[in-house]
Amino acid sequence: MYLMVPLFIWRLIRRGFNARDYWQRWGERFGYSDQPELMDSIWVHAVSVGEVQAAVPLVKYYLEQENARPVVVTTMTPTGSSRVKKLFGDRVHHVYAPYDLPDAVSRFLNRINPVKVIVMETEIWPNMITWCYKRNVPLILANARLSERSARGYRRVPRLGRLALRRIRLIAAQSEDDAQRLISIGAEPEQIMVTGSIKMDVDLPASLREQGEVLRRRLGMDRAIWVAASTHEGEEEQVLRAYKQVRQNIPGCLLVLVPRHPERADVVETLCQRESYEVLRRSIDKGMHDVKDIYLVDTLGELTQFFAACDVAYIGGSLVPIGGHNMIEASALGVAVVFGPHLFNFQEISTQLLEADAARIIHDSDALAGVMTELLDDANLRHQLGENGKHFIESNRGALRRLIELVESC
C-alpha cells in the first residue's frame, strides 16, 4: 500500500484537472484533519454519492437517538463530500476517508475514537478492517453487495481477502447471491445475514411531488420529457443518437440530461452542440426559460426532482460497462425506467424490476430510441410500468429496520 502512494497522488492530480476539489484537503486522505478530537463516535463510510444516499436513513437514525453519539461520515470523492454537506450540514463531522495505510488509518482512529464502524456496500480495505479489529471496534459491512466481476478481482488475492473479511464483525448482504459471492472470497457463512437492500427503504420528501409539478410546468406541460440520469463518458453519444430518432417520431420532446459527474458538463454540452442542439444548463438558468432541445443538469442532489417531473427515465452507467446506477428512486416515484445491459452493480434489483414488468432493458442506442418512442407515445403503457415499479418497491421495504437491529446487536 505504501508503494502505491505515488499512484494515489497522481490520481488526485489527474482528476483535479476536471474537478479542482480533488486538489484540496489532501491531509485528510492521510489521516490529518483540523476536526476536533471526538470520543465514542459512530463512523459511517460511504465512498461517493450513491453510497451517501443509501446511508442517509442510517445516519438519521443515529442522529435522532437520545444522547446521540457524534457521527462521522467519510467519503472518497468531492461529489460525495458535497452531498454529505448538503444533506447534514454541521450535524455530522465530515472528512475524506484516509487511504488504507496503517499510519493514516491509525491516526484517523485516534482522532475519532469510534465505538462502531459502518462501511457501506463494497468498500473492503484490509488496513481499516485490521486496525478496527485490533482495537476491538466492531466493523459492519452494511448493505453489502459484490458483483461477480468484483469477486473475480478479490479471488486473485485470496489470502488478503480472507484475512480482511474474517475480521469484519457482521456483513449485512443485500441478497443471497451477494452473500454467496462474499463467502466465495473468504467470508464465513455465520458472519453474513441477508437483509435486503436498504435502498428499497427510500425516503422521499413529502414535497417532492409538488417540486416535480413545478419543474414540469416550467419544462412544458404539453411536451414529452425523458430523463437520461447518471450518464458517463461514451454513453452521452449513444443517448444523443437515440434522442435524434425519438424526435423524428415525437417532435418537441425534451431530453433532460444528467451526467453522473457534474464536472463533465462542459464536455457534455460540447457533444450536444455538435449535434446542433440548443442546450440550457441548470447552473446558469434555473428558471428554464425557453428550453428548447436539451436541459443539462450540472448540479448535485436534484435528480429525484427531475424524476418526479418526467415521463420516462433512462438509468445511466448501463450502456457502458460501469455497472448501472440506482433505479429505485425513479421506480418509487412511479416512473417507467429503461436501462442498458451493463448492470452488474444492480443485477438483482434490475432483474426483479424486469420480472415485475416495471422496466425495459435495451442493448444499444437504436433499441433505446425504439423503447423511448413507444413509452412516450403510450401513456397507458408507461403508467402501468410505473405503477408496477412503485408497488414492487413498496412491497420490499423493511431492510433498514433489519439492518439497524443487527448493527445494534454488535
N, C-alpha and C positions, 0 to 999 in steps of 0.2 A: 504493500500500500504506500509506503514512503517513496518507493521508486516511481510510483505513478503520480506523485505531486506535480512534477512539471507538466504532465498531461492535463491535470485538473486546472492548472493556471492557464495553460494555452487555451483550454476550452472556454474559460471565463473571458479571456481576451477576445477570442474569435466571436463568441456570442455577443459580446459587448458592442460590436460594430452594428448589430441590428437592434439591440436593446441596451442602452447605456447603463441601465441599472445593474447589469452584470459586472460593471467596473466598480461598483460601490460595495461597502461593508464586507471586504474580504476577511477582516479579522474574525467575524462571526463564523466563517467557514472553517476556521482553525481553533474554535473554542474560546475566542476572546470576545468580550461584549461589555458595553457600558451599562447593561441592565443591572439592577440591584441584585444582590445575592438573596436567594429565596430559601425557604425551609418547607419541607414536606409538600412539594408541588406535585401536580399531575402533568406529565409530559405527553402531549399528543403530537405525533409526527405525521405530516401529510405532505407528500412531495410536491404537488402542484395543485392547480385549480380544481381538477376533478376530485382528488382526494380530500381537499379542504371542504368542498361542498358536501361530500359524503360524511365528513367528520362533524358537521355543524350540529346535528341533534345530540351527538355525544358530548361535545364541548358545552352546549347549552345545559345539558343535564348536570354537569359538574359545576357550572357557574351558578346554577339555581339552588344548589344544596344549602341547607342551613350550616353556618360556619364553614362556608366553602373554602377549599384549599386554593392556593394560587394555581392557575392553569397556564402552562407554557405551550404554545403552538409553534412548531418549527416547519419550515418548508425548504425546498431546494431552489425554487425559481422565483424571479421577481413577480411574475403574474400571480403565483400562489401567495406571495407576500402581500401584494396589493389586495387580493381577495380577503385575506385574514383581517387586514386593517379596516377594510370596508365593512365587513360583517360584524366585527367585535370591537373595533376601536381600541381603547385602553383597558377594556375589560379582561383581556388576556395579555400575557407577556409574549411578544413575538420576536424571534430572531431566525436567521438561517440556521439550519442544522449543521453541526460540524461534520467535516469529512471524516470518513471511517478510519481515522488514525488514532492509535492508542492514546497519545498525549492529548490530542484535541478532544476526544470523547471524554477522557478523564477530567480534563479541565472544565468542560461543559457540565458534567455531572456534579463536580464540586460546587459549581455556581448555583445550580437549580435544586440540588438535593431532592430528587424525586422519590416519592413513595410508590409510584406506579408509572409505567411507561406503556403507552398505547400507540402502536405503529399501524398505520392504515394500509391495507391492501397487499402490496407486493414488495415492500422495502425490507430486504433481508441483508443486514450489514453485520458481518461477523464480530468486529470490534465493539460496536454498540451493544450487541447481544451479550458478548463475553463480559464486558465491564459491568453491565447491569447484573449479570449472573453472579459475578464475584462480590458485588455489593449487596446481594440478596434483595435486589429490587425486581419485583415481578414485571416481566415484559410480555405484553399481549399483542399478538398479530391479529388485528381486528378486520372484519370484512374481507378476509384473505381470499385472494384469487391467484391462480397460477395457470397460465396458458401452457399448452404442450410445447410451444416454441421456447418459452422461458424455462420450462422444465428440462428441455434438452441442454440448455446452456448450463444449468446447475449440475447436470449429470456429468459434465466434463471435469468438475472438481468435486467428486463425491464426498471425500473426507471433510473438506471445508464446509460443504452444505450440511452434512450430517451433524457435525460438531456444533454448528451455529443453531440449527433448528432444534436440537435436543436440549438446548439451554433456554429455549423460549418456554415460559410458564404455561401459556394457553394459546392455541390457534383456533380462531373462530372463522371457519371457512364459509364461503358463500354457497357452495354446492358440494354434492357428493363427488363430482368429477374433480373439483379443486382439491378436495380432501385426499383423494387417491393420488393425484399428481404430487402433492406435498409429501405423502408417505413414500412415494417412489424416489424422492430425492433425499430422504433421510429422516423425516419426522416420524415419531412414534404414534400409532393409532390412538393411544389413550390421551395424547396431547390435544387431539382435534375434536371439535364439536361443529357440526353443520348448523348454522343459524339462519342461512339465507342472506340475501343482500340488504343491508340497511338503506341502500339507495331506494328500495321499494317504499320505505317509510318517508318518502319525500315530503317535506314540509313547505307547502306553497302558501305564500301570504294571502290573506283573505282579500286584499286589494288587487291581487294580480289580474283577475278578470277585468276589473274596471280599467286598470292600466292598459291591458290589451285592447280594450274597446277604444280608448283614447288614441292609441297608436294606429289602430285600424282606420279610424276616421281620418287621421292625418295622412295615412298612406293611400287611402282611397277605398271607399266602401263598395264601389261599383267595378272593381277590378280584381282579378285573381292574384293571390300573393302566395309565394312559396319561399321558405327559408332554407338556405344551404348553411348548415351550422357546423362550426368547428372544422373548417376545411384546412388542408395542408398544401404545401408545395407539390405541384404535379396534379393536384386534384381540382384546383380552380379552373384550369384549362378545360377539363372534362365537363365541369358544371356549366361553363360558358358555352361549350358546344351544344350541350343539351338545351340550354336556355334559348339558343338561337332557333332550334327546331320547335320548341314549345311555343314561342312567339308567332311562328308561322301558323300555328293552329289556334292559338288563343292570343290574338293581338291585344296589346295593352297590359298583359300580365306583368307583374313586378317581381324581381328577384331581390330578396334581402340576403346579402352575402356576409357571413360572419366568420372571418379567419380565426383559427384556433389561437394564433399568436398575433395580437393587435399590432405588434411592431412590424409585421409584414404588410401593413396596409398600403404603403406606398407602392410596393411591388404588385400587389393585387390590383390596385387602382390602375396601374400602367397596363396590366393584362386586359382589363376591361376596356380601357380606352383604345387599345389596339384593335379591338373588335367593334370600334365605333359606337360604344355605349356611353351614354351620359351617366356619370357617377356622382352621387351625393354622399358625403361622408358624415357619419353620425357625430363625430367630434367637432365638425365645423358647423353643421346646421341641424340642431335637434328639433327644429320646427318642421322639418321635412317639406319645406316649400318647394313646389314644382318638381318633386322627384319623378323622373320620367322612366328610366330604364333599370338602374341598379342602385339600391341603398346599401352602402358599405358600412357595416357596424364595426368600428375600430375602437370600441370601448369595452370595458370589462363589466361583468355582473348584470348584463341586461338581456341575456339570451332568452330567459324564460318569458320576459315581456313580449318578445317577438314571436315566440311560440304561441302565446295567447292571442296574438293578432293575426296569425297566418292561417291559410287553408291546409297546407301540407308542409311537412318538414323533411328535408333530406339530412341525414346524420353523417357528418364527415368522418375523415380518417378511415374510410371503409372502401373507397375506390383506389386507394393507395395502401401499401402494406404497413399501416400504422396500428391497426388492430381495432379500429372503431372507437366511438365515444358514446357517452351516456344518452340513451334514447328514452329513459324512464320519465324524465320531466315532461317531454312532449306528449308521451302516451298518457301520463297522469292528467294532462290538460284536455284529453280527448281529441288530440290531433293525430291524423294518419301519418305514419312515419315510413320513410324509404331509406334503405341503406345498401351499401355495396357488399362484396363478398369477403372482404378482409375484416373479420370480426372476432379475432382470437382473444381480445380483451373482454368481449361481451358475448361469448359464444352461447352460453346457456340462456341468457335473457333474450337475445335476438331470436334464438330457436323457439323459445316459449311464445314470443310475440307473433312469430310467423304461424305457429300452431294455433294460436288464439285468433287468427285472421285479423290481426291488428297492425300488420306491417306488410311491406313488399320488399323483396330483395332484387337487386339488379346487378349486372356484371360489367357494364360499360356505359358510355355516355349516350349511345343510341337507345339502350334499354331505359336509362334514366329519363330521357326525353319522352319515350312512349308511356311510361308509367305516370309521369307527372302530367302529361296531357290528359290521360284517362281520368286521373283523380281530380284534376282541376276542372274538368268538363262534366263530372258526375258528382253532384253534391250529395246524393243519397249514398253512393259508394264510400266516399271519404268520411261521411258522418258515421257510417256503420263501422268502418275500420277504427275510427277514433273512439267510438263508444266501446268497442271490444277491448281496445288498449286500456281505457280508463277502468273498465271492470276488472281486467287482469291485474292491474297494479293494486287496486283496492283489495282484491281477494288474497294478495300475497304480502300484506303488511304484517308487522309483528317481529321482524328480525331485530329491530333496535331494542325492544324490550328483552328479548332473549339474550342479546349481546351484553346489555347492562347487567343483567342478573349474573352472567358468567364472570364479567370483569369484576364486579363487586365481591364475588366469592374468592378472588385471588388474593 
